[in-house]
Amino acid sequence: MRGFIFILMAVLIWVSCDDNSNPTGSTNPSSQGTITHNGFDFSTGVSNTTTTRSGETIAWMPGGGTHTLFTNGAPVWWRNSHIDMNTRLNQTKDMGVVDLASVTAAPLTWDVNPAIPPLQSNHAVVAKTSNGYVKFKVVSTDTKGTWPAVVDYLFSTTSSF
């Protein structure tokens, strides 16, 4: 049994050292950040920024709609509607509970009202930023204060990850 555990550990360490997860255009592989209502810039990894923010957390569904499954004030949403100043629509897509590495490109369509899901633990999300795209996996959310959410993320200057 000890031999099996040792082999399993060795394989896990070897697999985790594989660095093929950083294609052209992407930066900060496996970075972690805390996104809040004060803004977060995924391209620099800087929080509490409003001038270069990729988006912000809010406690209501972006666009002011009412979700059929989630009540405003309880979950936390990601809002980036400032990215497209013409439509002011949120540009995010909840990819569900999937391995973040399996998300290799930005989707062709975004989640829209009234079906924009909130940030949920273990869900992967893709979003447009002002200077590229980000994919992130939600680690945790908190409905208090500035609605912080801890995420593991990968930023890319292109729509490919």
C-alpha positions as CSV (number, residue, x, y, z in Angstrom):
1,M,0.0,0.0,0.0
2,R,2.8,2.4,0.8
3,G,4.4,1.8,-2.6
4,F,1.1,2.6,-4.3
5,I,0.8,5.9,-2.3
6,F,4.4,6.8,-3.2
7,I,3.9,6.2,-6.9
8,L,0.6,8.1,-6.8
9,M,2.3,11.1,-5.1
10,A,5.2,11.0,-7.6
11,V,2.8,11.0,-10.6
12,L,0.8,13.9,-9.1
13,I,4.0,16.0,-8.6
14,W,5.2,15.2,-12.1
15,V,1.8,16.1,-13.6
16,S,1.6,19.4,-11.6
17,C,5.1,20.4,-13.0
18,D,3.9,20.3,-16.6
19,D,4.1,23.9,-17.9
20,N,2.1,23.6,-21.1
21,S,-0.7,25.7,-19.7
22,N,0.6,29.1,-20.8
23,P,-0.1,29.5,-24.5
24,T,0.9,32.6,-26.5
25,G,-1.0,35.7,-25.3
26,S,-1.7,34.4,-21.7
27,T,0.0,35.5,-18.6
28,N,0.0,34.7,-14.9
29,P,-0.8,31.0,-15.1
30,S,-2.5,29.7,-12.0
31,S,-2.7,33.2,-10.3
32,Q,-5.0,33.7,-7.4
33,G,-6.8,37.0,-6.6
34,T,-9.5,38.5,-4.5
35,I,-12.0,40.4,-6.6
36,T,-14.2,42.9,-4.9
37,H,-16.7,45.7,-5.6
38,N,-13.7,48.1,-5.7
39,G,-12.5,46.5,-8.9
40,F,-9.8,44.1,-10.1
41,D,-7.5,44.2,-13.1
42,F,-6.7,40.7,-14.2
43,S,-4.0,41.8,-16.6
44,T,-1.9,43.2,-13.7
45,G,-3.3,41.3,-10.8
46,V,-4.1,44.5,-9.0
47,S,-7.2,44.8,-6.8
48,N,-9.0,48.0,-5.6
49,T,-8.6,49.7,-8.9
50,T,-11.4,51.6,-10.6
51,T,-9.5,53.2,-13.5
52,T,-8.1,50.0,-15.1
53,R,-10.6,47.4,-13.7
54,S,-11.6,44.3,-15.6
55,G,-14.8,44.4,-13.6
56,E,-16.2,44.3,-10.1
57,T,-18.4,42.2,-7.8
58,I,-21.9,43.2,-7.0
59,A,-24.8,41.7,-5.0
60,W,-27.4,42.0,-7.7
61,M,-27.7,40.6,-11.2
62,P,-25.9,42.8,-13.8
63,G,-28.4,44.8,-15.8
64,G,-30.8,45.0,-12.9
65,G,-32.9,42.0,-13.9
66,T,-34.3,39.4,-11.6
67,H,-32.9,35.9,-11.9
68,T,-35.4,33.1,-11.6
69,L,-33.2,31.0,-9.3
70,F,-31.2,33.5,-7.3
71,T,-32.3,36.4,-5.2
72,N,-30.5,39.8,-5.3
73,G,-28.5,40.4,-2.2
74,A,-27.7,36.8,-1.4
75,P,-25.1,35.7,-4.0
76,V,-22.3,37.7,-5.6
77,W,-22.1,38.4,-9.3
78,W,-19.3,39.6,-11.5
79,R,-20.1,42.8,-13.5
80,N,-18.1,44.1,-16.4
81,S,-20.7,46.0,-18.3
82,H,-18.4,49.0,-18.6
83,I,-16.3,47.1,-21.2
84,D,-18.8,47.7,-24.0
85,M,-19.9,51.3,-23.6
86,N,-22.4,51.0,-26.5
87,T,-24.5,48.2,-25.2
88,R,-23.5,48.2,-21.5
89,L,-24.1,44.5,-21.4
90,N,-22.2,42.1,-19.2
91,Q,-19.7,39.9,-21.1
92,T,-19.3,36.8,-18.9
93,K,-20.1,33.1,-19.4
94,D,-20.5,30.6,-16.6
95,M,-18.8,27.4,-18.0
96,G,-20.1,25.3,-15.1
97,V,-18.1,22.9,-12.9
98,V,-15.2,22.1,-15.2
99,D,-11.5,21.9,-15.0
100,L,-10.1,25.4,-15.7
101,A,-7.5,23.9,-18.1
102,S,-10.4,22.5,-20.3
103,V,-11.5,26.1,-21.1
104,T,-9.2,26.9,-24.1
105,A,-11.1,29.8,-25.7
106,A,-13.6,32.6,-25.0
107,P,-17.2,31.6,-25.9
108,L,-18.9,33.0,-28.9
109,T,-21.9,34.1,-26.7
110,W,-22.3,35.5,-23.2
111,D,-24.8,34.9,-20.5
112,V,-27.6,37.4,-20.8
113,N,-30.5,38.7,-18.6
114,P,-32.5,37.2,-17.0
115,A,-30.2,34.2,-16.8
116,I,-26.8,35.6,-15.7
117,P,-25.8,33.2,-12.9
118,P,-23.9,34.5,-9.8
119,L,-20.4,33.4,-8.9
120,Q,-20.6,29.9,-7.5
121,S,-17.8,27.9,-5.9
122,N,-15.9,25.5,-8.3
123,H,-17.6,27.1,-11.4
124,A,-15.3,28.3,-14.2
125,V,-16.2,31.7,-15.7
126,V,-14.9,33.4,-18.8
127,A,-15.1,37.2,-19.1
128,K,-14.1,40.0,-21.5
129,T,-11.7,42.6,-20.1
130,S,-10.7,46.0,-21.5
131,N,-7.4,44.5,-22.8
132,G,-8.2,40.8,-23.3
133,Y,-10.0,37.9,-21.7
134,V,-9.9,36.1,-18.4
135,K,-10.9,32.6,-17.3
136,F,-11.3,32.1,-13.6
137,K,-12.5,29.4,-11.2
138,V,-14.4,30.6,-8.1
139,V,-12.8,29.4,-4.9
140,S,-15.1,31.3,-2.5
141,T,-17.5,34.2,-2.2
142,D,-18.6,36.4,0.7
143,T,-21.8,38.5,0.7
144,K,-20.4,40.9,3.4
145,G,-18.6,44.2,2.9
146,T,-17.3,44.7,-0.7
147,W,-18.5,41.2,-1.8
148,P,-15.1,39.6,-2.1
149,A,-14.6,36.5,-4.1
150,V,-11.4,34.5,-4.3
151,V,-10.6,33.2,-7.8
152,D,-7.9,31.2,-9.5
153,Y,-7.4,32.9,-12.9
154,L,-5.5,33.1,-16.2
155,F,-5.5,36.3,-18.2
156,S,-4.9,36.3,-22.0
157,T,-4.5,39.2,-24.4
158,T,-6.3,37.0,-27.0
159,S,-9.5,35.0,-26.9
160,S,-7.4,31.8,-26.6
161,F,-6.1,30.5,-23.3
